[in-house]
Amino acid sequence: MATALFQGSFDPFTTGHADIVDRALTFFDRIVVAVMFNVSKQGLLTPEERKELIERVYRDEPRVSVVVSDKLTIELASQLNVDCLLRSVRNVQDYEYEQVMAAANRELGGPDTLLLFSRPELAHVSSSLVRELHHFGRDVTPYLPAGITLPARLLPTP
């Protein structure tokens, strides 16, 4: 069974992330979505909330599991015995970043990385966009997969 590790901060998990997972299920028998800590980002949701929301999206898909980790990606990949790292690319900047990370992960003994390009209609969707829109009280539901809503503590008060 081929298993991919799709790691990220997923704060929050977006329609773009879901599209990558859904498309990757045609290539892999199993996908582990790993909610990772990003030391350079201030979190909107706790890692546990992110995990719960992603699990809600994939509750009827047994080939997708979700974990929370504070390890290096290659350490988690080794622990989970995955075959491949799965990453998404929305634009040239993403590609350049992912190319460097893929090389570093391989150099450190990690598995190969498969890059899936975002569908053009989702290329603008990012967790940063969702956090920014949310900050200014805008509706973010178009950017979240069905089944994901932000916790009540984050909703604007009337």
ZADOTOR-416845 format. One record per residue: residue in three letters; z, x, y of N, C-alpha, C, O, CB in turn. Coordinates in steps of 0.001 Angstrom, whole numbers, padded with zeros to 6 digits, always signed. Glycine has a CB too. Example, Ala and Ser with C-alpha at 12.3 -4.5 7.8 and 13.67 -1.06 7.14 Angstrom:
<zazas>
ALA+007800+013190-005690+007800+012300-004500+007800+013200-003300+008465+014236-003319+009046+011308-004473SER+007080+012850-002250+007140+013670-001060+007870+012900+000030+008039+013409+001138+005725+014084-000598
</zazas>
This chain:
<zazas>
MET+000000+000829-001192+000000+000000+000000+000000+000870+001251+000853+001744+001409+001209-000941+000001ALA-000946+000629+002123-001021+001381+003371-000130+000715+004420-000208-000491+004655-002489+001475+003873THR+000716+001533+005040+001659+001036+006035+001458+001775+007352+001333+003000+007376+003115+001193+005541ALA+001429+001019+008446+001322+001604+009780+002612+001349+010544+003287+000338+010351+000105+001023+010549LEU+002930+002287+011407+004078+002169+012309+003537+001972+013718+002838+002833+014251+005017+003435+012228PHE+003866+000831+014315+003467+000516+015687+004723+000594+016530+005540-000327+016529+002778-000907+015798GLN+004878+001700+017253+006103+001940+018002+005858+001800+019494+004775+002085+020005+006663+003323+017687GLY+006913+001349+020174+006838+001218+021619+008133+000643+022133+009031+000316+021358+005650+000342+022037SER+008231+000517+023453+009440-000088+024001+009363-001611+023939+010394-002273+023822+009660+000373+025446PHE+008152-002179+024015+007938-003623+023860+008921-004439+024707+009610-005327+024205+008071-004020+022386ASP+008966-004118+025993+009942-004735+026887+009255-005520+028001+009213-005050+029137+010859-003670+027486PRO+008717-006701+027707+008715-007417+026431+007422-007197+025642+006474-006579+026126+008919-008901+026672PHE+007412-007717+024422+006242-007743+023548+005245-008726+024152+005600-009870+024435+006625-008146+022070THR+004005-008294+024351+003008-009101+025063+001911-009611+024135+001865-009281+022950+002387-008291+026188THR+001030-010424+024712-000145-010881+023963-001027-009701+023568-001680-009737+022525-000956-011893+024792GLY-001049-008669+024384-001814-007466+024041-001243-006767+022819-001994-006344+021939-001839-006503+025219HIS+000080-006640+022756+000719-006045+021578+000432-006878+020334+000079-006343+019283+002240-005918+021792ALA+000587-008193+020468+000367-009086+019327-001066-008985+018829-001304-009004+017621+000690-010536+019707ASP-002023-008878+019744-003419-008748+019340-003647-007476+018525-004393-007493+017546-004326-008753+020568ILE-003015-006387+018918-003149-005128+018173-002571-005291+016766-003209-004896+015790-002434-003964+018921VAL-001381-005862+016651-000770-006068+015335-001660-006958+014481-001932-006639+013324+000639-006689+015472ASP-002110-008061+015039-002929-009007+014279-004222-008357+013788-004612-008545+012636-003254-010234+015137ARG-004876-007606+014643-006120-006928+014240-005851-005826+013229-006647-005614+012314-006830-006343+015464ALA-004742-005126+013385-004419-004032+012458-004091-004541+011060-004238-003809+010082-003245-003221+012993LEU-003652-005782+010962-003366-006343+009628-004619-006425+008758-004516-006603+007545-002746-007735+009764THR-005794-006300+009360-007020-006255+008551-007227-004873+007940-008025-004724+007014-008241-006637+009403PHE-006523-003865+008441-006656-002493+007947-005481-002054+007087-005630-001187+006226-006806-001546+009104PHE-004322-002644+007313-003097-002199+006655-002464-003326+005849-002588-004502+006191-002103-001669+007686ASP-001789-002946+004783-001064-003915+003969+000231-004337+004655+000722-005451+004472-000765-003333+002582ARG+000764-003421+005443+002051-003659+006075+002095-002958+007422+001554-001864+007586+003203-003178+005174ILE+002746-003601+008386+002951-002979+009695+004428-003084+010046+005025-004159+009982+002062-003652+010796VAL+004996-001959+010414+006367-001924+010909+006279-001772+012419+005745-000786+012926+007208-000755+010249VAL+006810-002759+013129+006884-002694+014586+008244-002090+014909+009284-002634+014538+006691-004126+015265ALA+008220-000959+015605+009466-000260+015926+009755-000356+017412+008996+000145+018241+009394+001213+015492VAL+010852-001000+017733+011333-001065+019112+012057+000248+019376+013126+000507+018824+012281-002319+019356MET+011461+001065+020224+011987+002397+020494+012650+002429+021865+012357+001609+022735+010869+003452+020410PHE+013539+003382+022036+014173+003616+023332+013264+004510+024148+012774+005522+023648+015589+004255+023173ASN+013035+004148+025390+012241+004966+026288+013176+005402+027415+013573+004599+028259+010976+004183+026836VAL+013517+006684+027411+014499+007190+028371+014013+007099+029810+014821+007153+030738+014845+008621+028047SER+012692+006961+030013+012166+006918+031375+011995+005494+031899+011507+005305+033013+010843+007640+031432LYS+012390+004485+031109+012218+003096+031550+013550+002367+031601+014410+002545+030739+011255+002355+030622GLN+013702+001540+032633+014852+000649+032751+014510-000615+031966+013472-001227+032217+015195+000324+034266GLY+015350-001014+031034+015050-002147+030180+015334-003494+030815+016340-003670+031503+015816-002031+028928LEU+014442-004443+030579+014656-005834+030970+015445-006537+029867+016401-007264+030139+013295-006561+031237LEU+015034-006312+028624+015668-006909+027453+016394-005835+026659+016003-004669+026690+014628-007628+026567THR+017438-006217+025957+018090-005256+025079+017177-004996+023886+016337-005839+023569+019490-005770+024616PRO+017318-003853+023217+016504-003609+022016+016662-004711+020969+015694-005072+020299+016876-002266+021399GLU+017853-005236+020828+018088-006300+019847+017357-007575+020231+016827-008270+019364+019582-006580+019710GLU+017320-007896+021547+016565-009069+022004+015073-008884+021747+014393-009822+021330+016817-009325+023503ARG+014565-007687+021994+013145-007408+021742+012825-007598+020272+011820-008216+019919+012779-005978+022185LYS+013691-007061+019412+013493-007191+017965+013464-008655+017559+012589-009078+016804+014599-006451+017196GLU+014413-009422+018056+014511-010847+017709+013265-011609+018152+012763-012455+017412+015763-011471+018350LEU+012766-011318+019345+011586-012012+019844+010347-011678+019013+009551-012566+018708+011346-011654+021307ILE+010181-010419+018648+009026-010023+017830+009128-010647+016438+008129-011110+015887+008933-008476+017721GLU+010323-010656+015878+010516-011294+014569+010156-012777+014634+009625-013331+013671+011976-011121+014092ARG+010441-013412+015756+010105-014829+015917+008587-015026+015863+008101-015980+015256+010673-015375+017252VAL+007840-014116+016504+006382-014215+016504+005836-014088+015077+004884-014778+014713+005766-013127+017415TYR+006435-013211+014276+005914-012905+012935+006770-013483+011808+006744-012978+010686+005808-011408+012759ARG+007517-014524+012101+008401-015108+011074+007634-015604+009853+008189-015647+008755+009200-016259+011668ASP+006363-015981+010025+005564-016467+008898+004597-015414+008369+003701-015732+007588+004790-017702+009308GLU+004770-014178+008784+003895-013092+008340+004737-012018+007646+005296-011143+008308+003103-012483+009543PRO+004829-012085+006311+005694-011159+005576+005239-009699+005616+005995-008802+005244+005786-011598+004156ARG+004014-009465+006062+003518-008080+006118+003975-007344+007370+003725-006147+007514+002004-008069+006055VAL+004642-008051+008272+005136-007436+009510+006654-007434+009478+007287-008468+009266+004609-008193+010773SER+007233-006249+009694+008682-006137+009829+008985-005441+011152+008127-004770+011726+009311-005358+008623VAL+010218-005610+011623+010600-005068+012926+011894-004287+012773+012842-004754+012142+010759-006198+013984VAL+011926-003092+013357+013132-002266+013353+013412-001799+014774+012524-001802+015627+012980-001051+012389VAL+014641-001403+015018+015038-000761+016275+015389+000669+015930+016066+000923+014934+016251-001507+016977SER+014931+001611+016752+015208+003013+016444+015416+003824+017711+014806+003567+018749+014072+003613+015624ASP+016302+004819+017594+016494+005777+018677+016063+007175+018225+016427+008175+018843+017970+005787+019140LYS+015286+007234+017143+014809+008512+016608+013472+008885+017231+012821+008068+017882+014680+008445+015075LEU+013077+010132+017020+011715+010527+017334+010776+009741+016435+011130+009409+015303+011512+012062+017158THR+009603+009447+016922+008628+008679+016150+008359+009318+014802+008309+008621+013789+007329+008541+016924ILE+008187+010628+014770+007854+011272+013495+009015+011214+012509+008798+011166+011298+007450+012724+013729GLU+010239+011219+013014+011406+011084+012123+011450+009689+011516+011707+009536+010322+012722+011371+012890LEU+011201+008678+012332+011173+007308+011827+010025+007123+010845+010192+006490+009802+011048+006308+012986ALA+008866+007671+011174+007707+007569+010275+008000+008184+008920+007611+007637+007888+006487+008247+010896SER+008680+009311+008918+009052+009961+007663+010063+009113+006898+009932+008923+005689+009626+011362+007930GLN+011066+008606+007601+012091+007772+006970+011476+006533+006324+011872+006135+005229+013147+007357+007999LEU+010507+005926+007006+009883+004696+006513+008701+004961+005585+008144+004035+004995+009427+003851+007679ASN+008323+006234+005462+007215+006628+004595+005915+005904+004967+005215+005376+004103+007568+006347+003134VAL+005610+005889+006263+004388+005230+006714+003193+006166+006567+003341+007387+006518+004530+004770+008175ASP+002016+005572+006496+000781+006338+006325+000123+006703+007640-000652+007657+007713-000187+005564+005486CYS+000432+005941+008679-000304+006089+009920+000524+005572+011090+001325+004649+010939-001644+005353+009842LEU+000323+006174+012252+000882+005638+013486-000199+004788+014140-001360+005194+014191+001378+006784+014447LEU+000162+003638+014630-000767+002715+015261-000455+002667+016747+000692+002469+017146-000682+001298+014623ARG-001485+002849+017558-001295+002806+019008-002440+002019+019636-003526+001911+019067-001217+004244+019609SER-002176+001473+020816-003213+000724+021520-003647+001484+022765-002874+002230+023366-002711-000686+021896VAL-004904+001274+023132-005480+001927+024300-006125+000851+025170-007010+000122+024722-006523+003028+023886ARG-005669+000762+026422-006218-000219+027357-007212+000397+028329-008120-000281+028811-005102-000878+028128ASN-007039+001682+028615-007845+002319+029651-007874+003826+029424-007310+004328+028452-007293+001990+031059VAL-008532+004535+030320-008683+005986+030193-007326+006691+030239-007099+007646+029497-009594+006527+031306GLN-006435+006228+031098-005119+006848+031197-004357+006715+029875-003735+007673+029416-004314+006214+032345ASP-004406+005530+029267-003772+005345+027958-004375+006301+026933-003657+006923+026151-003925+003884+027479TYR-005708+006412+026948-006384+007271+025976-005915+008715+026109-005595+009358+025109-007907+007192+026156GLU-005872+009221+027325-005461+010611+027535-004020+010830+027065-003719+011838+026426-005599+010992+029023TYR-003142+009893+027381-001745+009992+026956-001660+009948+025418-000991+010780+024805-000898+008839+027586GLU-002333+008989+024819-002259+008830+023363-002882+010008+022622-002426+010364+021535-002948+007543+022944GLN-003906+010607+023190-004523+011785+022579-003516+012937+022513-003410+013616+021492-005783+012213+023373VAL-002794+013149+023587-001776+014209+023630-000654+013909+022639-000227+014794+021898-001201+014357+025061MET-000172+012653+022624+000919+012280+021715+000494+012393+020249+001276+012847+019413+001391+010851+022011ALA-000726+011988+019936-001221+012082+018561-001254+013539+018110-000860+013855+016988-002627+011452+018443ALA-001723+014420+018985-001771+015846+018644-000362+016410+018448-000116+017170+017511-002509+016635+019744ALA+000552+016035+019330+001933+016516+019217+002584+016005+017933+003253+016762+017230+002760+016076+020441ASN+002391+014735+017630+002975+014168+016409+002431+014865+015164+003187+015145+014234+002693+012660+016330ARG+001133+015145+015137+000541+015853+013988+001105+017275+013900+001448+017745+012815-001016+015895+014106GLU+001196+017950+015037+001717+019321+015058+003150+019376+014537+003554+020359+013915+001655+019894+016480LEU+003913+018317+014791+005310+018256+014354+005456+017718+012936+006572+017490+012470+006110+017394+015305GLY+004335+017514+012248+004384+017086+010851+004288+015595+010628+004517+015116+009517+005623+017566+010246GLY+003952+014855+011670+003826+013405+011536+002478+013000+010990+001588+013835+010830+004054+012736+012863PRO+002324+011716+010704+001049+011225+010180-000011+011119+011269+000287+011257+012456+001242+009869+009517ASP-001238+010874+010857-002320+010660+011808-002066+009388+012611-001300+008513+012207-003677+010579+011079THR-002726+009317+013749-002614+008166+014637-003944+007431+014670-004997+008048+014831-002188+008600+016064LEU-003894+006117+014518-005061+005267+014668-004956+004576+016021-003965+003904+016307-005171+004228+013500LEU-005986+004746+016855-006019+004095+018157-006894+002857+018062-008044+002935+017630-006540+005060+019256LEU-006352+001718+018464-007135+000490+018572-007284+000167+020051-006305+000144+020798-006462-000699+017793PHE-008503-000077+020456-008755-000404+021857-008473-001878+022092-008801-002732+021269-010209-000058+022255SER-007861-002155+023227-007573-003530+023619-008865-004300+023799-009887-003745+024202-006743-003568+024909ARG-008805-005583+023495-009936-006435+023821-010024-006496+025344-008995-006527+026019-009786-007872+023185PRO-011241-006513+025896-011390-006473+027358-010567-007527+028096-010030-007252+029169-012836-006645+027716GLU-010464-008726+027534-009731-009790+028225-008219-009575+028212-007487-010290+028895-010053-011126+027596LEU-007745-008592+027436-006313-008289+027395-005987-006914+027963-004821-006520+027987-005808-008379+025975ALA-006990-006182+028418-006785-004796+028849-005847-004671+030050-005269-003606+030270-008114-004167+029188HIS-005692-005719+030809-004805-005659+031990-003359-006035+031644-002462-005865+032470-005330-006595+033093VAL-003133-006537+030447-001803-007029+030077-000915-005864+029675-001283-005056+028823-001895-008059+028927SER+000249-005784+030287+001215-004742+029950+002624-005286+030138+002837-006259+030861+000995-003474+030818SER+003567-004653+029485+004967-005026+029694+005371-004801+031146+006154-005570+031702+005888-004223+028756SER+004838-003752+031755+005147-003477+033169+004681-004621+034055+005393-005025+034974+004490-002159+033624LEU+003489-005146+033785+002987-006282+034546+003920-007482+034389+004255-008148+035368+001562-006647+034094VAL+004334-007749+033155+005227-008881+032893+006549-008699+033637+007048-009640+034254+005483-009033+031376ARG+007113-007501+033581+008387-007259+034276+008225-007433+035789+009095-008004+036447+008914-005838+033959GLU+007116-006943+036335+006866-007066+037774+006718-008527+038182+007339-008970+039149+005607-006281+038169LEU+005906-009268+037456+005722-010690+037769+007036-011448+037646+007357-012292+038483+004668-011313+036842HIS+007793-011140+036599+009085-011799+036391+010032-011507+037552+010738-012397+038027+009718-011342+035062HIS+010042-010271+037998+010904-009875+039113+010654-010744+040345+011581-011087+041078+010681-008399+039460PHE+009388-011091+040557+009030-011892+041723+008966-013392+041425+008408-014167+042202+007703-011431+042264GLY+009547-013788+040286+009672-015202+039973+008401-015887+039524+008325-017116+039550+010186-015898+041134ARG+007400-015126+039114+006132-015713+038676+006198-016073+037193+007006-015518+036448+004960-014739+038940ASP+005352-016997+036778+005273-017437+035394+004648-016334+034544+003525-015905+034809+004460-018748+035278VAL+005363-015882+033537+004855-014810+032669+004398-015329+031302+003924-014549+030477+005931-013748+032477THR+004531-016609+031058+004180-017134+029728+002740-016867+029307+002502-016716+028109+004423-018607+029696PRO+001752-016796+030220+000397-016488+029756+000268-015097+029114-000700-014825+028404-000563-016592+030915TYR+001232-014238+029365+001172-012863+028869+002064-012630+027655+002144-011519+027132+001561-011908+029966LEU+002729-013690+027216+003641-013584+026074+003080-014377+024902+002529-015460+025099+005064-014092+026446PRO+003211-013852+023678+002732-014596+022514+003496-015911+022355+004626-016049+022822+002869-013745+021240ALA+002861-016866+021693+003531-018134+021394+004826-017817+020659+004852-016976+019760+002614-019087+020542GLY+005880-018487+021043+007171-018263+020395+008079-017326+021164+009268-017231+020860+006961-017722+019024ILE+007540-016631+022154+008376-015727+022938+008660-016351+024301+007747-016717+025041+007695-014342+023101THR+009932-016460+024607+010372-016848+025939+011467-015865+026332+012200-015360+025481+010882-018349+025985LEU+011566-015610+027591+012608-014702+028051+013957-015380+027917+014056-016595+028090+012360-014263+029511PRO+014996-014621+027612+016339-015211+027499+016750-015909+028792+016349-015508+029884+017371-014129+027141ALA+017552-016953+028650+017978-017756+029795+018606-016908+030895+018447-017215+032077+018961-018817+029345ARG+019321-015838+030522+019988-015011+031531+018980-014339+032466+019350-013880+033547+020857-013947+030852LEU+017703-014279+032056+016677-013621+032875+015832-014604+033674+015022-014197+034506+015775-012791+031997LEU+016019-015890+033424+015211-016883+034121+015737-017083+035537+016943-017013+035773+015205-018219+033352PRO+014820-017335+036486+015266-017549+037875+016173-018766+037972+015974-019761+037275+014056-017722+038814THR+017154-018675+038830+018049-019812+039042+017484-020677+040158+016981-020161+041156+019495-019338+039386PRO+017565-021999+039989+017008-022892+041019+017820-022874+042292+017483-023569+043250+016926-024311+040499
</zazas>
